[in-house]
Amino acid sequence: MEDLWYTELQEPGVAISLKCKSKLLEKNSDYQYIEVLDTEAFGRMLVLDGAIQTTIKDEFVYHEMISLVPLNTHPNPENVLVVGGGDGGAIREIAKHPKVKKATLVDIDSAVIETSKKYFPEISSGLSDPKVEVRVEDGIKHIADSKGRYDVIIVDSTDPVGPAVGLYQKEFYEGIFDALKDNGIFVAQTESPFLTDHLMKSVFQKVKSIFPITKLYLAYVPTYPGGMWSFTMGSKNYDPEAIDIKIIPNTNTRYYTPEIHKAAFVLPAFVQDLLK
């Protein structure tokens, strides 16, 4: 049988190829083209509109870092919102946190949620947690209707194309500021410092113009463009680098640790220069 390879064209002149055992799903939802493949090196893999979203082998890095850094910066993150993230990985990490009382997932595409439940039970397990409410609706509208409601808001979006374009606009970040409580914290994934540095810088500057404390931190995800991945935090009150790491709860992580929490904010010189 001829070898099956999946190639994602990540940026002009850059691609990643993974050898696959089989293709398990390909279909169009109302919003995007969904594929699930079983790769040899990374296990099952979710692809949306030709962009790798997550794999069984490396998903824990992204999902722990986008969730636990803001949750452990906030002293009492009782009410948490995830915009996007229909695979359920961020919600899984949030639901494990002892101080979270309610976690709401808002994703515009129900097909992503159902696909993850069927093909990625390890990732989507948190969607059935009693703390969790799943809402299939427009995240931008939900934010606009949620004044002063949330302690933490996490934007777990796809790349800024298709249904996610509006999640990268300054007006959306202003809406997030209003949807947070007075001491609220917001985090978004902000792409690759190597391959999409213009986007990372743009989002950072937009968030910095709105939030009194704005910090960028890094993690390493092998299947994402460039491997090094950025997250931008906007906080009304709490500095993520000033927390007492000795009181961080143990939620059985595989990447995130109290020491990683602090170290993730230590940026290489070229990233510091990009943010100036």
C-alpha positions as CSV (number, residue, x, y, z in Angstrom):
1,M,0.0,0.0,0.0
2,E,1.2,3.5,-0.8
3,D,2.4,5.5,2.2
4,L,-0.1,8.1,3.4
5,W,1.4,11.5,4.4
6,Y,-0.5,14.5,5.6
7,T,1.2,17.8,4.8
8,E,0.2,21.1,6.4
9,L,1.4,24.2,4.5
10,Q,1.9,26.4,7.5
11,E,3.4,29.6,6.1
12,P,4.9,30.5,2.7
13,G,7.8,28.2,2.2
14,V,7.2,26.1,5.3
15,A,5.3,22.8,5.8
16,I,5.1,19.9,8.2
17,S,4.4,16.4,7.1
18,L,3.3,13.5,9.2
19,K,3.0,9.9,8.1
20,C,-0.5,8.5,8.7
21,K,-1.9,5.1,9.2
22,S,-5.3,6.1,8.0
23,K,-7.8,9.0,7.5
24,L,-10.7,8.5,10.0
25,L,-12.9,11.4,9.0
26,E,-13.2,14.2,6.4
27,K,-16.3,16.4,6.2
28,N,-17.5,19.9,5.8
29,S,-19.3,21.5,8.8
30,D,-21.3,24.7,8.4
31,Y,-18.1,26.7,9.2
32,Q,-15.0,24.7,8.2
33,Y,-13.5,21.5,6.7
34,I,-12.8,18.9,9.4
35,E,-10.3,16.0,9.1
36,V,-9.2,13.4,11.6
37,L,-6.1,11.3,10.8
38,D,-4.3,8.5,12.7
39,T,-0.6,9.4,12.5
40,E,2.3,7.1,13.3
41,A,4.3,9.5,15.4
42,F,1.6,11.7,17.2
43,G,-1.5,9.4,17.3
44,R,-4.9,10.8,16.2
45,M,-4.8,14.3,14.9
46,L,-7.5,16.9,14.4
47,V,-7.2,19.3,11.4
48,L,-9.5,22.2,10.6
49,D,-9.3,23.9,7.2
50,G,-5.9,22.3,6.6
51,A,-4.4,23.5,9.9
52,I,-3.3,21.0,12.6
53,Q,-5.3,21.8,15.8
54,T,-4.2,19.1,18.1
55,T,-2.7,15.6,18.4
56,I,-2.9,13.0,21.1
57,K,0.8,13.0,21.7
58,D,1.4,16.8,22.2
59,E,-2.0,18.3,23.1
60,F,-1.3,18.4,26.8
61,V,1.3,21.2,26.4
62,Y,-1.0,23.7,24.8
63,H,-4.0,22.9,26.8
64,E,-2.3,23.0,30.2
65,M,-0.5,26.3,29.4
66,I,-3.4,28.2,27.9
67,S,-5.5,27.2,31.0
68,L,-3.4,26.8,34.1
69,V,-1.2,29.9,33.8
70,P,-4.2,32.3,34.1
71,L,-6.1,30.0,36.5
72,N,-3.1,30.0,38.9
73,T,-2.5,33.7,38.5
74,H,-6.0,34.5,39.7
75,P,-6.5,33.8,43.5
76,N,-10.1,32.7,43.1
77,P,-11.1,31.7,39.5
78,E,-14.6,30.5,40.2
79,N,-16.3,31.4,36.9
80,V,-14.3,30.7,33.7
81,L,-15.1,31.1,30.0
82,V,-13.5,29.4,27.0
83,V,-14.2,30.9,23.6
84,G,-13.4,28.3,20.9
85,G,-11.7,25.2,22.1
86,G,-14.4,22.9,20.9
87,D,-12.0,19.9,21.2
88,G,-12.5,20.2,25.0
89,G,-8.8,20.2,26.0
90,A,-8.8,23.5,27.8
91,I,-12.0,22.7,29.5
92,R,-10.6,19.4,30.7
93,E,-7.8,21.3,32.5
94,I,-10.1,24.0,33.9
95,A,-12.5,21.4,35.3
96,K,-9.7,19.8,37.3
97,H,-8.9,23.0,39.1
98,P,-10.2,22.9,42.7
99,K,-11.3,26.6,42.8
100,V,-13.3,26.6,39.6
101,K,-17.0,26.3,40.3
102,K,-18.3,26.8,36.7
103,A,-16.7,26.6,33.3
104,T,-18.5,27.6,30.1
105,L,-17.4,26.6,26.6
106,V,-18.7,28.7,23.8
107,D,-17.9,27.4,20.3
108,I,-19.7,28.3,17.1
109,D,-19.2,24.9,15.5
110,S,-21.0,22.0,17.1
111,A,-19.3,19.6,14.6
112,V,-15.9,20.2,16.2
113,I,-17.3,19.3,19.6
114,E,-19.0,16.1,18.4
115,T,-15.9,15.1,16.4
116,S,-13.7,15.5,19.5
117,K,-16.2,13.5,21.6
118,K,-16.1,10.6,19.1
119,Y,-12.4,10.5,18.1
120,F,-10.6,12.2,21.0
121,P,-12.1,11.0,24.3
122,E,-8.8,11.7,26.1
123,I,-9.1,15.4,25.2
124,S,-12.9,15.9,25.3
125,S,-13.5,14.1,28.6
126,G,-14.0,17.4,30.5
127,L,-17.0,18.3,28.4
128,S,-19.2,16.0,30.5
129,D,-18.0,17.4,33.8
130,P,-20.9,18.7,36.0
131,K,-19.0,22.0,36.3
132,V,-19.1,22.5,32.5
133,E,-21.8,24.2,30.4
134,V,-21.3,23.8,26.6
135,R,-23.0,26.5,24.4
136,V,-23.0,26.4,20.6
137,E,-23.1,30.0,19.7
138,D,-21.0,33.0,18.5
139,G,-18.3,33.8,21.0
140,I,-18.2,37.4,20.0
141,K,-21.9,37.8,20.8
142,H,-21.6,35.9,24.0
143,I,-18.8,38.2,25.2
144,A,-20.9,41.3,24.3
145,D,-23.7,39.9,26.4
146,S,-21.6,39.1,29.5
147,K,-20.7,42.3,31.2
148,G,-18.7,41.8,34.4
149,R,-19.4,38.0,34.5
150,Y,-16.2,36.1,34.4
151,D,-13.1,35.7,36.5
152,V,-11.0,34.3,33.7
153,I,-11.6,34.3,29.9
154,I,-9.5,32.0,27.6
155,V,-9.7,32.5,23.9
156,D,-8.7,29.1,22.4
157,S,-9.1,30.1,18.8
158,T,-8.0,28.7,15.4
159,D,-5.8,30.8,13.2
160,P,-7.2,34.2,12.1
161,V,-9.1,33.0,9.1
162,G,-12.7,31.9,8.5
163,P,-14.9,31.9,11.6
164,A,-12.0,33.0,13.9
165,V,-11.2,36.4,12.2
166,G,-13.2,38.4,14.6
167,L,-11.4,36.9,17.6
168,Y,-8.3,38.9,16.7
169,Q,-9.8,42.4,16.6
170,K,-9.2,45.1,19.2
171,E,-13.0,45.5,19.6
172,F,-13.2,41.9,20.7
173,Y,-10.5,42.4,23.4
174,E,-12.3,45.5,24.6
175,G,-15.4,43.4,25.0
176,I,-13.4,40.8,26.9
177,F,-12.2,43.5,29.3
178,D,-15.9,44.5,29.9
179,A,-17.0,40.8,30.4
180,L,-14.4,40.3,33.1
181,K,-14.9,41.1,36.7
182,D,-12.9,43.9,38.3
183,N,-9.9,41.6,38.9
184,G,-10.3,39.4,35.8
185,I,-7.7,37.8,33.6
186,F,-7.7,37.0,29.9
187,V,-5.4,34.8,27.8
188,A,-5.3,34.1,24.1
189,Q,-3.1,31.9,22.0
190,T,-1.1,34.3,19.8
191,E,0.8,32.1,17.3
192,S,4.5,31.6,16.4
193,P,7.2,34.1,17.2
194,F,9.2,32.7,14.3
195,L,6.6,32.4,11.5
196,T,3.8,34.7,12.4
197,D,5.6,37.3,14.5
198,H,3.6,40.2,12.9
199,L,0.4,38.6,14.3
200,M,1.8,38.0,17.7
201,K,3.1,41.6,18.0
202,S,-0.2,43.0,16.7
203,V,-2.3,41.1,19.3
204,F,0.1,41.9,22.1
205,Q,0.0,45.7,21.3
206,K,-3.8,45.6,21.1
207,V,-4.1,43.8,24.5
208,K,-1.5,46.1,26.0
209,S,-3.6,49.2,25.0
210,I,-6.5,47.8,27.0
211,F,-5.2,45.9,30.1
212,P,-3.0,47.5,32.8
213,I,-0.9,44.3,33.0
214,T,0.0,42.5,29.7
215,K,2.5,39.7,29.5
216,L,3.5,37.2,26.9
217,Y,4.6,33.6,27.7
218,L,5.8,30.7,25.7
219,A,5.5,26.9,25.4
220,Y,6.7,24.3,22.9
221,V,4.3,22.3,20.8
222,P,6.0,20.2,18.1
223,T,3.2,20.1,15.6
224,Y,2.5,23.8,15.6
225,P,4.2,26.1,13.1
226,G,7.8,26.7,14.3
227,G,7.4,24.6,17.5
228,M,7.6,27.7,19.8
229,W,4.1,29.0,20.6
230,S,3.1,32.2,22.3
231,F,0.2,33.2,24.6
232,T,-0.8,36.7,25.6
233,M,-2.3,37.5,29.0
234,G,-4.2,40.7,29.8
235,S,-4.8,41.1,33.5
236,K,-6.7,43.9,35.4
237,N,-5.0,43.4,38.7
238,Y,-2.8,40.3,39.1
239,D,0.8,39.9,37.8
240,P,1.5,36.3,36.7
241,E,5.1,36.6,37.6
242,A,4.4,37.8,41.2
243,I,2.4,34.9,42.4
244,D,3.5,32.6,45.2
245,I,4.2,29.3,43.3
246,K,4.2,27.3,46.6
247,I,0.4,27.6,46.7
248,I,-0.3,26.4,43.1
249,P,-2.6,23.3,43.4
250,N,-1.4,20.0,41.9
251,T,-3.8,19.0,39.0
252,N,-1.7,16.1,37.7
253,T,-0.1,17.9,34.8
254,R,2.4,16.6,32.3
255,Y,4.0,19.9,31.1
256,Y,3.0,22.7,33.5
257,T,4.7,23.0,36.9
258,P,4.9,25.9,39.3
259,E,8.5,26.5,38.1
260,I,7.3,26.4,34.4
261,H,4.7,29.0,35.4
262,K,7.5,31.5,36.2
263,A,9.9,30.3,33.5
264,A,7.4,30.7,30.7
265,F,7.6,34.5,31.0
266,V,11.3,34.6,30.5
267,L,11.5,35.5,26.9
268,P,14.4,35.1,24.4
269,A,16.0,38.4,23.3
270,F,14.4,38.3,19.8
271,V,10.9,37.9,21.3
272,Q,11.5,40.8,23.7
273,D,12.6,42.9,20.7
274,L,9.5,41.9,18.7
275,L,7.3,43.3,21.5
276,K,9.0,46.7,21.7
